[in-house]
Amino acid sequence: MPAVVIYTKPLCPYCIRAVGLLEKKSVAFQEISAAFDPDKKKEMVTRSGGRTTYPQIFIGETHVGGCDDLMALERRGELDKLLAA
C-alpha cells in the first residue's frame, strides 16, 4: 500500500471527514497539521501545485486533492484501487 499523507488544520470539518473515511477503511496515514506551521504549509502548497485549502491528500506520489476529491474517488470505486497500487 502506498504511503498516505493528509495535510490538515485543527477543527476543519473537511479534514475530520477525510480522516474519518481513511480510518473507516483502516488505512494507515500520516497526518500533518500544517495550518500554524509555515514550513509545513509551504510544503503542502508546493506539493499540491499551489492549492491552499485543507485538507490536501496524497496517496503515494498521487495528489488526490481535498476532501471532496477523496469522497468522489470513493463513490466511483477508485479509492481502493489507488490504495492498492
C-alpha positions in Angstrom: 0.0 0.0 0.0 1.4 3.4 -0.9 2.0 6.0 1.8 -0.9 8.2 2.5 -0.3 11.8 3.7 -3.0 14.3 4.7 -2.3 17.9 5.5 -4.9 19.2 7.9 -5.8 22.1 10.2 -7.5 21.9 13.6 -11.3 21.8 13.7 -11.6 21.7 9.9 -14.8 19.7 9.1 -13.5 18.6 5.8 -10.3 17.4 7.4 -12.3 15.5 10.0 -14.5 13.9 7.3 -11.5 12.8 5.2 -9.6 11.4 8.2 -12.8 9.6 9.2 -13.1 7.9 5.8 -9.5 6.8 5.9 -9.9 5.4 9.4 -13.1 3.7 8.4 -11.2 1.9 5.7 -8.4 1.1 8.1 -5.9 3.0 6.0 -2.6 3.9 7.8 -1.8 7.5 7.1 0.4 10.4 8.2 -1.5 13.4 9.3 0.4 16.7 9.2 -1.1 19.7 10.9 0.0 22.5 8.7 -2.2 25.4 9.5 0.1 27.1 12.0 3.4 25.8 10.8 4.7 28.0 7.9 7.2 25.4 6.7 4.6 22.6 6.6 2.1 24.9 4.9 4.6 25.8 2.3 5.4 22.1 1.8 1.7 21.4 1.3 1.2 24.2 -1.2 4.3 23.2 -3.2 3.4 19.5 -3.3 -0.2 20.3 -4.3 0.6 22.6 -7.1 -0.5 25.8 -5.3 -3.6 24.6 -3.5 -4.0 26.3 -0.1 -7.3 24.7 1.2 -7.5 22.0 3.8 -7.1 19.1 3.6 -4.7 18.2 0.9 -4.4 14.4 0.4 -1.6 12.4 -1.2 -1.6 8.7 -1.9 1.9 7.7 -2.9 3.0 10.3 -5.4 -0.6 11.0 -6.5 -2.1 14.2 -5.3 -5.7 13.3 -4.7 -6.8 16.8 -3.8 -9.2 17.7 -1.0 -12.0 16.0 0.9 -14.5 16.3 -1.9 -12.0 14.7 -4.3 -11.3 11.8 -1.9 -15.1 11.2 -1.5 -15.6 11.3 -5.2 -12.9 8.6 -5.6 -14.7 6.5 -3.0 -18.1 6.9 -4.7 -16.6 5.9 -8.1 -14.9 2.8 -6.5 -11.5 4.1 -7.5 -10.1 4.8 -4.0 -9.4 1.2 -3.1 -7.6 0.7 -6.4 -5.4 3.7 -5.7 -4.7 2.5 -2.2 -3.8 -1.0 -3.5 -1.4 0.2 -6.2 
